[in-house]
Amino acid sequence: MKKILIPTDFSENAINAVSYALTFFKDDFCKFYILHAYQEDIYLSNTAVTKETIKEVIKTVGKESQLQLKNTLKQLKKLSDNSKHVFKILSANNILVDEADSIVEEKNIDLVVMGTRGITNNKKLTFGSHTLQVLKYVKCPVLVIPEGYAYKAPNHLLFATDYSMPYQQRELDFLSKIASNNNSKIDILCISDENHLSLRQENNQSFIKENLRKTEVHFKVSADKNISNQIYTYIKEYETDILVMINRRHS
């Protein structure tokens, strides 16, 4: 059974991410952990937080968190009556990134799913602060769903890399499972201003080939020095459904 962690702040973006996950894993036995970490909400409470009121405010915010999670659970069960799916709600007086990291390790989570932005939904930012922290610091694959993105079978995946760092088999196994489950093809886009691959890059490329040998894979090369523009252009030109990147330097 797959174990999926879905952080929520009860925003439309968060609900959309859950909805996507339910459809994405409709054929899999899954246990979904729906998490609300409410520590920041304590200090955003309408009640003034002082030494005298802190315990009562924590209690009140915690109760509200539990209530909203129960309402979310009812909503999810209306969205999906899939007998393969089990739900568990988690409420925590903690910072999201710390709580998510702890749950990933404790529950042996396979995947974190969340929206690109939360309730503040700053249109100027590609990723909200919570999503960015989870991407950077939580040691688990993260599937991030853009605002309003409706489920579409992921037929075309783009894996952007420069082959500079070695990959772990578990990282590529997850990618391979997504591709095989959806009969997807993967384009491996190497973005480099060099004319040829070094020996190390060739070895890393060979490792990818070996681990994705059961998948339709196409190897592409781009010399564009502007990595983000090249990825964006490629996604638009080839109608890519999922962009895959591996976090190495927390950058």
C-alpha positions in Angstrom: 0.0 0.0 0.0 1.3 3.4 -1.0 1.6 6.0 1.8 0.8 9.6 0.6 1.2 12.7 2.8 -0.9 15.7 1.7 -0.4 18.9 3.7 -3.4 21.2 3.7 -4.2 24.8 4.7 -7.8 24.2 3.6 -7.4 26.5 0.5 -8.8 25.8 -2.9 -5.2 25.0 -4.1 -4.8 22.4 -1.3 -8.2 20.8 -2.1 -7.3 20.7 -5.8 -4.0 18.9 -5.0 -5.9 16.3 -3.0 -8.3 15.8 -5.8 -5.5 15.3 -8.3 -3.8 12.8 -6.0 -7.1 10.8 -5.7 -7.4 10.5 -9.4 -3.7 10.0 -10.0 -3.7 7.0 -7.7 -7.2 5.7 -8.5 -5.9 2.2 -9.3 -3.6 1.9 -6.3 -4.1 0.9 -2.8 -3.2 4.0 -0.8 -3.3 5.4 2.6 -3.6 9.2 2.5 -2.4 11.2 5.5 -4.1 14.6 5.4 -1.9 17.0 7.5 -2.6 20.4 9.0 0.3 22.0 10.9 -1.2 25.0 12.7 1.6 26.6 14.7 1.7 29.7 12.5 -2.1 30.0 12.8 -1.7 30.5 16.6 0.0 33.8 16.1 -2.4 34.8 13.3 -5.4 34.2 15.7 -7.8 37.1 16.3 -7.2 36.6 20.0 -4.1 38.5 21.4 -1.4 36.0 22.3 0.1 36.6 25.7 1.6 34.5 28.4 -1.7 34.3 30.1 -3.8 33.4 26.9 -1.3 31.2 25.0 -2.6 27.9 26.3 -6.2 28.8 25.6 -5.3 30.1 22.1 -3.4 26.9 21.3 -6.4 24.8 22.5 -8.8 26.9 20.4 -6.7 26.8 17.2 -6.1 23.1 17.7 -9.9 22.4 17.9 -10.5 24.5 14.8 -7.8 22.5 13.0 -9.5 19.2 13.9 -12.9 20.5 12.9 -11.7 21.7 9.5 -9.8 18.4 8.9 -13.0 16.4 9.6 -14.9 18.6 7.2 -12.2 18.1 4.6 -12.4 14.3 5.2 -16.2 14.5 4.4 -15.4 16.4 1.3 -12.8 13.9 0.1 -15.1 11.0 0.7 -17.7 12.7 -1.6 -14.9 13.2 -4.2 -13.9 9.6 -4.1 -15.6 6.5 -2.8 -12.7 4.4 -3.9 -12.5 1.3 -1.7 -8.7 1.2 -2.4 -8.2 4.5 -0.5 -7.9 4.9 3.2 -7.7 8.4 4.9 -6.2 9.5 8.2 -6.2 13.1 9.4 -3.3 14.6 11.3 -3.4 17.9 13.3 -0.1 19.2 14.7 1.1 22.2 16.7 4.2 22.5 14.6 5.8 24.2 11.6 4.7 22.4 8.4 8.2 21.5 7.1 9.3 20.1 10.4 6.1 18.1 10.9 6.1 16.8 7.3 9.7 15.7 7.6 8.9 13.9 10.9 5.9 12.1 9.4 7.8 11.1 6.3 10.4 9.3 8.4 8.0 7.9 11.0 5.4 6.6 8.5 7.8 5.7 5.7 5.9 8.0 3.3 6.3 7.3 -0.4 5.2 10.7 -1.7 4.2 14.2 -0.6 1.5 15.9 -2.7 0.7 19.6 -2.3 -0.3 22.7 -4.3 2.3 25.2 -5.6 0.8 27.9 -3.4 -1.3 28.0 -0.3 -4.0 30.2 1.1 -2.1 33.5 0.6 -1.8 32.6 -3.1 0.8 35.2 -4.1 0.6 35.3 -7.9 4.1 36.7 -8.1 5.6 33.5 -6.7 6.0 30.2 -8.5 6.0 28.4 -5.2 4.7 29.5 -1.9 7.0 29.5 1.1 5.7 26.3 2.6 5.9 24.4 -0.7 9.4 25.7 -1.3 10.5 24.6 2.2 9.1 21.1 1.7 10.8 20.8 -1.7 14.1 21.8 -0.2 14.2 20.0 3.1 11.8 17.1 3.3 13.6 13.9 2.2 10.9 12.4 0.1 9.6 12.7 -3.5 7.2 15.7 -3.8 4.4 16.0 -6.4 3.5 19.7 -6.7 0.2 20.6 -8.4 -0.2 24.1 -10.0 -3.2 26.2 -9.1 -6.3 25.0 -10.9 -4.5 22.2 -12.8 -7.1 19.5 -13.6 -6.0 15.9 -13.8 -4.8 14.7 -17.1 -3.2 11.3 -17.7 0.6 11.9 -17.6 1.5 10.7 -21.1 4.6 12.8 -21.5 7.2 13.4 -18.7 10.2 15.7 -18.9 13.2 14.9 -16.7 15.6 17.9 -16.7 19.2 17.1 -15.7 22.9 17.9 -16.5 24.1 14.4 -15.5 26.5 16.0 -13.0 25.4 14.1 -9.9 24.8 10.3 -9.5 21.3 9.1 -9.0 19.9 6.7 -6.5 17.9 3.7 -7.7 14.9 4.5 -5.5 14.6 7.9 -7.1 14.5 6.4 -10.6 12.2 3.6 -9.5 9.5 6.0 -8.6 9.8 7.7 -11.9 9.7 4.4 -13.7 6.6 3.3 -11.8 4.8 6.5 -12.8 5.7 6.0 -16.5 4.8 2.3 -16.5 1.5 2.8 -14.8 0.4 5.4 -17.3 2.2 4.1 -20.4 4.1 7.3 -20.5 7.2 8.3 -22.4 10.1 10.2 -20.8 12.2 12.8 -22.4 15.6 13.2 -20.6 16.7 16.8 -21.3 20.4 17.5 -20.7 21.0 21.2 -20.4 24.7 21.9 -20.8 26.9 24.4 -22.6 29.5 21.7 -23.2 29.8 19.9 -26.5 30.3 16.5 -25.0 29.6 14.6 -21.9 32.4 13.9 -19.4 33.1 10.3 -18.3 31.2 10.9 -15.0 28.2 12.3 -17.0 28.3 9.3 -19.3 28.2 7.0 -16.3 25.3 8.8 -14.8 23.4 8.7 -18.1 24.1 5.0 -18.4 22.7 4.5 -14.9 19.5 6.2 -16.0 19.2 4.1 -19.1 19.6 0.9 -17.1 17.0 1.8 -14.5 14.5 3.1 -17.1 15.1 0.3 -19.6 11.4 -0.8 -19.4 10.2 2.7 -20.3 10.1 4.6 -23.6 12.9 7.1 -23.1 14.3 9.8 -25.4 17.5 11.6 -24.7 17.7 15.3 -25.7 20.4 17.9 -25.4 20.1 21.7 -25.1 22.9 24.2 -25.0 20.7 27.0 -23.8 22.4 28.6 -20.7 19.1 29.9 -19.4 17.8 26.7 -17.8 14.4 27.9 -16.6 13.6 29.4 -20.1 14.7 26.2 -21.8 12.5 24.0 -19.6 9.5 26.3 -20.0 9.9 26.4 -23.7 10.2 22.6 -23.9 7.1 22.1 -21.8 5.0 24.3 -24.0 6.4 23.0 -27.3 6.0 19.3 -26.4 2.9 19.5 -24.2 4.7 18.0 -21.2 2.4 16.7 -18.4 4.9 16.3 -15.5 8.3 18.0 -15.0 10.8 15.9 -13.0 13.8 17.4 -11.2 16.0 16.0 -8.4 17.0 18.3 -5.6 20.7 18.2 -4.9 22.0 21.4 -3.5 18.9 22.9 -1.9 19.0 25.6 -4.4 
